[in-house]
Amino acid sequence: MLTCCLVVCLQAAAASGEAGLPAQEFLENVRSIQKLVGERFKYDGYVNKAGIWVHVGTSTFSVLQEDTKDKDIILRAAAEGGKFGYSVKALMESRLDPETCLPKTHSLTQTGSERQDKLLVFQDGQVLYSKKKHCRDPECKNPAHMVKETTFWGPIPTGSRTVHCRGCKHRAHYVWLPRYTHRTEDAFLDMLTALFTARSAEFKVGTSFVVPLVIDRDRWAITVTARSEERIEVKAGKFNCVKVTLEPENVGDPERRGQEQFQGIFGLNGAINVWLDKETRLPVQIAGSIPFAFMNLNCHVELNKIVSRSNLAAQAGRVTAAAPQAAEEKADKAR
């Protein structure tokens, strides 16, 4: 949870400033993601425990484009780390239409101390939320979901029959199950798409913006207010930044309003402050909190390195759907 919660700081924090704009301008800002193909940057995450800042992991964000018929743009956030008996490895991806850059799908795959598989599908004015769960279809005939069940439990168990597994942790028995359908005429973004869209936003001290986010079963309107201008120093260097704060409001299911605390996919909550580079709108530093063992830990994320500002396709060949990560690693070695 620790490292990935910090990833969400980056995503939610940068998702600032797109809603509330005229529709055409909003779409143009989303479409600006096309210019970011090839970018890759890394962050370090820390939590404060007993007055000591402890490094808990790293995160890498990148923008790719597949060399396939659809030529989808892929936004990717990968995180890995752990501390205090908790470990996590997570991969979050958003697949965008190459022309509009509006999201088609958004997925999370997480392993380690906790296993999660989540999916958002954007289509026909709806957002479909699904999770991977153990197959519960009583009519399922998939051979991979069948197990042997003992028919007689005596001093020496004997006999067996083939039955559908009733519930286990075997991932081969898991399938995508619909959990909720968001129906709305308004444009909602997933967190990664909002992050990169924010690179076109204009921030002036004293102004506020709203960004609409879909997170699992909930829809949120995140009000982002520019508070001040500050010059800060992180591992990646010194930056002139705009400090902004985030204020979430649940605008989804009325029955859940007031009951659900704002949480990113990895559990981020509490007050969030973000420092955005004035020139590039890149999140440079984020401060917030995460719940852990009946208490909240202060967390801090800072930019470690801008790996690439140029197009990876020109350096390492177009990324294919079969091996996007391999192409990224090849580009790293070439540098």
N, C-alpha and C positions, 0 to 999 in steps of 0.2 A: 504494500500500500504506500509506503513512504515515498519511494522514488516516483511512482506513477502519479501520486497526488500532486507532486511538484510539477509534473508534466502538465497537469490540468491547469495549474497556475498560469503557465505560459499560454495555453490555449484560450482560457476564458479571459485572461487579461488583455490579450491582443485583439479579442473580438469586439473592437470598440469603434462605434461611429458609423454604422452603415444604415440601420433602420432610421426612419424619420426623414430620409432624403427623398427627393422626387424619384419615382420608380425608375426612370431612365438612368439617372445618375447612379442609383443603387446598383443596377445591372452592369453599368460600365465599371464600377468599382470592383464588382465580383469578377468581371471579365479580365481585370488587370492581372489576375493570377497567371495568365498566359505568358507574361513577361518574366515570371520568376522561375520558369523551368530551368533546372540545373542548380538552383541554390541549395546549399546544405550548411547547417550551423549546429553547434553543440553547446549544451548547458551542463552545469554542475548543480546538484541539489544538496541542501543541508537542512538539518533540523537542530533545534536548540533543546538540549536535555541537561538539566541541572546546571544551567548557565554556560554550557560548553556547546559550540557549534560543531556538529558531527556530519561528515560527508556521508551521504546515503546512496548516491548513485549518479548516473549520467543519462542524458537524453539527447537524441539526435533528430533533427527535423530536416526534411528534404522534399523537393518538388521534382517529379519525374514525368516523362511522357512515353507511353508505350508505342513501340513500332509495330502496331497491329492495325487491322482495318478500322477499328473505332478510334484509335489514337487518343484514348482517354488520358487525361492528366491525373497523376496520382500524387496525393499529399500523404506523406508518411511521417509518423512520430514513433520512434523506438526508444524504450527506456529499460534500464537494467540496474539492479542494485539490491541493497538490503542492509538491515541492521537490527539489533535488539531481537534476534530470533525470527525475523521476518524477511523473506526474500521475494523478489518479483522480477519477471521479465515480460514486457508487454510490447505489442505492436498495434498501432492504430493507423488505419488507412481510410482516406476518402477518395472515391473515384468520381471525377468530374467530367461533364460534357466538354469536349475540346473547344467548342465554339462559344458557349455561354459561360462555362466554368461553374454552372450550377451543379450542386451535388446530385449524383445518381445513387451512390451507396456510401455508407460510413460503417466501418467495422472495428471491433476490438477483439484481440486475442491475447489473453493473459495467462501465464503459467507461474509456478512458484508456490508460495504458501497458499494462494487462492487461485482457482481456475475460473476464468470467465470467457465466454464467447458471446458477443452481442453484435447486432446488425440493425442498421436503419436503411430502409429503401425509400427513396423519394420518387414518387410516380403519380401522375394524374391528379395533382393537387392534394395528395395524401402523403403521409410519412408512416411507413409500416415498421414497427419495432418488434424484433424477434430475439429470442435467446436460444442457445443450444441446451437442450434438456434430454434426459433419458427418454427414449421412445415409449409412449404410453398407448399406442394404437392397438386395440384388442384384435384388430383384423390384420395386423402386420404379418407379412410372410417373408420378410427379408431374412435370408439364411444367416447373415452376420449378426442378427439380433437373437438367435436361438441358442439355448443352453441345455445341457443335460440335467435333469432333475431326478434325484433318487426316489424310487417308489416305495421302498420298504426300509425303515430305520429300525433294525433289530440289533442284536449283538454283532452281527455282521451285515451292514447295509447291502442290500441287493436290489437289482433291477433299476432301470432308468427309463426316462421318456424325454423326448425333445419338446421343450416348451419355450414360449417367449419370455425373455428375461424380465423380471418384475421390477428391477431397480438395482443398479450397481454404479461403479465409477469407471467402467470400461468405456473409453471415448468412442469406440466403434459402435456403441449402442446409442449414441447421442444423435439427435436430429434437430433441425431448426424448427422451433415452435413459435407461432405468432403470439405476442403478448399484448399488443395495443396498437390501435390505428388512430393517428392524428389526422383529423379532417379540418382543413383551414384554407381560406383563400389568401391569407397573408404568406409572404415569403419567409420561410424559416431555414436557417443554416445549421449544419453540424458544427462542432467546435473547431475542427481543423480548417474547414472552409472559411469560417469567420476569422480565424487567426490570419490567414494569408490575405483575405479581403481587406483587413484593416491596414494593410500596407499602403492603401490609397487614401486613407482617411486624413482629414485636416484637423489638428488639435490646437485650440487656442485656450489659454488659461481663462477659467470662468465659464466655459461652454460645456454642455452635456450632449451626449448622443445615446441612442438606444440600439442595441443589437438583439435580434430575435434568435434564440437558440432552442434546438430540440435535444434533450438529454433523456434518453430512455423513455419513460412514460410521461415525462413532464415537458412543458414548453415554458421558456423563461424569457422575459424582457429584461435585459441587463443594461441599466443606466450607467454610463461611464462618464465621469466628470473630470475635466482637466483642472488640477489644483495649483500646480506651480511648475516653474522651470528650474532644473537643477543639473549640475555637472557632476557625474559620478564616475568612479573607476572600478572596473571589474577585471577579470583575467584577460578578457579580449581587448582591453584598452580603456581609454577615457572617452566619455560620450556626453554630449549635450542632450538632455532628456526632458520630456514632459512627464510629470508625475500625475497619474490618474487613479481614481478609486472606482470600485465596482459596487453597484447596488442592484441585486436581483429581485425580480417580482415574478411570482408564478402566475402565468396567464393561460394555463392549460385547464385541465379538469377542475371545475369549481369545488368538487368534493375533496380535492387534495390540497387546495390552497390553504395556507396557514398550518398545514400538517406536515408538509414536506419541506425540510430545510434544503437550501440550494446546495447541491453536491455535483461536482463534475463526475465523470465516469469513475474516477478513482477515489472519490470521497472528499474532495476539497470543500471546506466551508469557512465561515468566519469572514472578517473584514480583509479585503485584498487591496494592496497598493501595488501599482505597476509603474516602472520607469521605461518609457518608450523613446528610442532615439529619434530626435527631431527630424533628421534627414531621411532615414529609411523606414521609420515606424517599427523597427525591429525591437521586440521586448528585450531589454538589457538586464533588468533586475526585477524580481517579484518578491513580495513579502506577504505572507498570510499564515493560516494555521490549518492543521489537520487533526482529526480525532485519533487518539491512540491510547489503548489501555485505560479507559475511564478518565482521560484528560486530553487537553488540546496541546499540541506541540507547535511552537512557532516554526515556520519553514521559510527558507530563503533560497531563491534560485538565481543564478547569474550566468550571463553569457561567457562561455569559455573560449570559443573559437568560431570564426566564420570560415568554414572549410572552402566554400566555393561561391562565387557570385556569378560565374559564367555558366554557359550551357554545358551540362555533362555530355550531351550528345556530340558536341564538337570534340570532346577530349577522349571519350571512351566508347563511342558508338551508341546507337539508340538502345534504350532499355527495353527488353522484351518482357512479356507477361510471365514467361517461364522462369526468368532468373534476374529480377530487378536488383536483389541484394548483391548478387555476384558482380554486377556491373558497377555498383557503388564501391565495393571493395577494390575492384580493379582501378577505378578512378583514384582512390586513396593511395594505392601503391604507386601509381604513375606520378603523384605529387611528391 
